Amino acid sequence: MEQDRDADKLILRDEKGGCLQKFIIFGLIFAFIIYQGYLIVVPWYNYYSFKGKVEDRLRLEAHITKDKIEKILYELVDEHDIPLSKKDVKIVVTDSKISVHVEWDVTVPLLFGEYPKTFHYEVDIKRG
């Protein structure tokens, strides 16, 4: 009987600390997953926010020129940290129609840069 109690104490003594190690490992894995999700969500958020703001600004402007559209676009690009160059923006303004097409790529370094993933974004707005 006493030997069984001693054996139970040894088993419990051997398991001590295992819970803390599991907690730390799963905590690190969870933090890593959250970080990778953050790296992916930020460019998507910037895309949807940029697209919505461009649509709103173009819809609210009554008489707009190509220069004013470019100014609006580049203000929003700076606000959202979007990597755009002049060749990525196509603006067509006629008497009653406006067409704006913007596209860019963002590379996200997944798994500490070992597996970079490139996301392609396009905003195509037509009014009139």
GULO-309755 format. One record per residue (C-alpha): residue number from 1; residue in one letter; x, y, z. Coordinates in nm, 3 decimals. Example, Ala and Ser with C-alpha at 12.3 -4.5 7.8 and 13.67 -1.06 7.14 Angstrom:
ROVEX  num  residuo        x        y        z
ROVEX    1        A    1.230   -0.450    0.780
ROVEX    2        S    1.367   -0.106    0.714
//
This chain:
ROVEX  num  residuo        x        y        z
ROVEX    1        M    0.000    0.000    0.000
ROVEX    2        E    0.274    0.243    0.095
ROVEX    3        Q    0.473    0.147   -0.209
ROVEX    4        D    0.175    0.247   -0.429
ROVEX    5        R    0.165    0.590   -0.262
ROVEX    6        D    0.537    0.637   -0.315
ROVEX    7        A    0.499    0.536   -0.679
ROVEX    8        D    0.215    0.790   -0.722
ROVEX    9        K    0.436    1.062   -0.573
ROVEX   10        L    0.716    0.975   -0.815
ROVEX   11        I    0.480    0.986   -1.112
ROVEX   12        L    0.348    1.325   -1.003
ROVEX   13        R    0.699    1.450   -0.939
ROVEX   14        D    0.809    1.349   -1.290
ROVEX   15        E    0.518    1.539   -1.449
ROVEX   16        K    0.587    1.862   -1.266
ROVEX   17        G    0.671    2.145   -1.507
ROVEX   18        G    0.528    1.979   -1.817
ROVEX   19        C    0.224    2.201   -1.808
ROVEX   20        L    0.435    2.517   -1.812
ROVEX   21        Q    0.639    2.391   -2.107
ROVEX   22        K    0.323    2.309   -2.304
ROVEX   23        F    0.181    2.651   -2.220
ROVEX   24        I    0.495    2.827   -2.342
ROVEX   25        I    0.513    2.622   -2.664
ROVEX   26        F    0.146    2.672   -2.749
ROVEX   27        G    0.172    3.040   -2.654
ROVEX   28        L    0.463    3.086   -2.894
ROVEX   29        I    0.279    2.901   -3.171
ROVEX   30        F   -0.032    3.113   -3.112
ROVEX   31        A    0.173    3.436   -3.116
ROVEX   32        F    0.342    3.326   -3.440
ROVEX   33        I    0.004    3.257   -3.604
ROVEX   34        I   -0.127    3.598   -3.493
ROVEX   35        Y    0.185    3.769   -3.632
ROVEX   36        Q    0.155    3.591   -3.969
ROVEX   37        G   -0.214    3.684   -3.982
ROVEX   38        Y   -0.123    4.046   -3.912
ROVEX   39        L    0.124    4.045   -4.201
ROVEX   40        I   -0.151    3.926   -4.435
ROVEX   41        V   -0.439    4.139   -4.302
ROVEX   42        V   -0.265    4.479   -4.317
ROVEX   43        P   -0.226    4.489   -4.700
ROVEX   44        W   -0.586    4.370   -4.745
ROVEX   45        Y   -0.714    4.635   -4.506
ROVEX   46        N   -0.515    4.902   -4.690
ROVEX   47        Y   -0.661    4.781   -5.021
ROVEX   48        Y   -1.025    4.791   -4.910
ROVEX   49        S   -0.982    5.121   -4.729
ROVEX   50        F   -0.805    5.279   -5.027
ROVEX   51        K   -1.069    5.151   -5.271
ROVEX   52        G   -1.355    5.281   -5.060
ROVEX   53        K   -1.201    5.624   -5.010
ROVEX   54        V   -1.120    5.664   -5.380
ROVEX   55        E   -1.478    5.569   -5.474
ROVEX   56        D   -1.620    5.815   -5.221
ROVEX   57        R   -1.394    6.103   -5.323
ROVEX   58        L   -1.465    6.053   -5.694
ROVEX   59        R   -1.839    6.021   -5.635
ROVEX   60        L   -1.853    6.345   -5.434
ROVEX   61        E   -1.660    6.558   -5.683
ROVEX   62        A   -1.885    6.732   -5.940
ROVEX   63        H   -1.633    6.867   -6.193
ROVEX   64        I   -1.304    6.691   -6.172
ROVEX   65        T   -0.991    6.698   -6.385
ROVEX   66        K   -0.722    6.440   -6.439
ROVEX   67        D   -0.476    6.641   -6.229
ROVEX   68        K   -0.721    6.658   -5.938
ROVEX   69        I   -0.780    6.281   -5.958
ROVEX   70        E   -0.404    6.220   -5.951
ROVEX   71        K   -0.369    6.449   -5.650
ROVEX   72        I   -0.648    6.263   -5.467
ROVEX   73        L   -0.495    5.924   -5.552
ROVEX   74        Y   -0.146    6.011   -5.439
ROVEX   75        E   -0.274    6.163   -5.113
ROVEX   76        L   -0.455    5.837   -5.039
ROVEX   77        V   -0.153    5.630   -5.149
ROVEX   78        D    0.065    5.814   -4.897
ROVEX   79        E   -0.201    5.771   -4.629
ROVEX   80        H   -0.222    5.394   -4.681
ROVEX   81        D    0.146    5.319   -4.758
ROVEX   82        I    0.067    5.167   -5.096
ROVEX   83        P    0.364    5.107   -5.329
ROVEX   84        L    0.245    5.279   -5.648
ROVEX   85        S    0.435    5.424   -5.939
ROVEX   86        K    0.307    5.642   -6.224
ROVEX   87        K    0.282    5.343   -6.459
ROVEX   88        D    0.044    5.165   -6.218
ROVEX   89        V   -0.220    5.439   -6.250
ROVEX   90        K   -0.440    5.481   -6.558
ROVEX   91        I   -0.687    5.770   -6.560
ROVEX   92        V   -0.925    5.852   -6.845
ROVEX   93        V   -1.143    6.161   -6.819
ROVEX   94        T   -1.390    6.250   -7.095
ROVEX   95        D   -1.681    6.494   -7.093
ROVEX   96        S   -1.914    6.280   -6.885
ROVEX   97        K   -1.714    5.969   -6.793
ROVEX   98        I   -1.429    5.902   -6.556
ROVEX   99        S   -1.233    5.579   -6.548
ROVEX  100        V   -0.961    5.511   -6.291
ROVEX  101        H   -0.760    5.190   -6.289
ROVEX  102        V   -0.492    5.133   -6.026
ROVEX  103        E   -0.297    4.812   -5.966
ROVEX  104        W   -0.004    4.715   -5.747
ROVEX  105        D    0.166    4.417   -5.585
ROVEX  106        V    0.261    4.369   -5.221
ROVEX  107        T    0.501    4.096   -5.112
ROVEX  108        V    0.448    3.957   -4.761
ROVEX  109        P    0.740    3.768   -4.598
ROVEX  110        L    0.573    3.456   -4.456
ROVEX  111        L    0.762    3.223   -4.221
ROVEX  112        F    1.037    3.476   -4.147
ROVEX  113        G    1.093    3.555   -4.514
ROVEX  114        E    1.144    3.196   -4.624
ROVEX  115        Y    0.820    3.186   -4.825
ROVEX  116        P    0.737    3.529   -4.965
ROVEX  117        K    0.381    3.560   -5.093
ROVEX  118        T    0.291    3.829   -5.347
ROVEX  119        F   -0.061    3.969   -5.345
ROVEX  120        H   -0.196    4.157   -5.649
ROVEX  121        Y   -0.450    4.434   -5.594
ROVEX  122        E   -0.662    4.621   -5.849
ROVEX  123        V   -0.897    4.913   -5.813
ROVEX  124        D   -1.114    4.981   -6.118
ROVEX  125        I   -1.363    5.264   -6.085
ROVEX  126        K   -1.590    5.394   -6.357
ROVEX  127        R   -1.826    5.687   -6.315
ROVEX  128        G   -2.067    5.842   -6.558
//
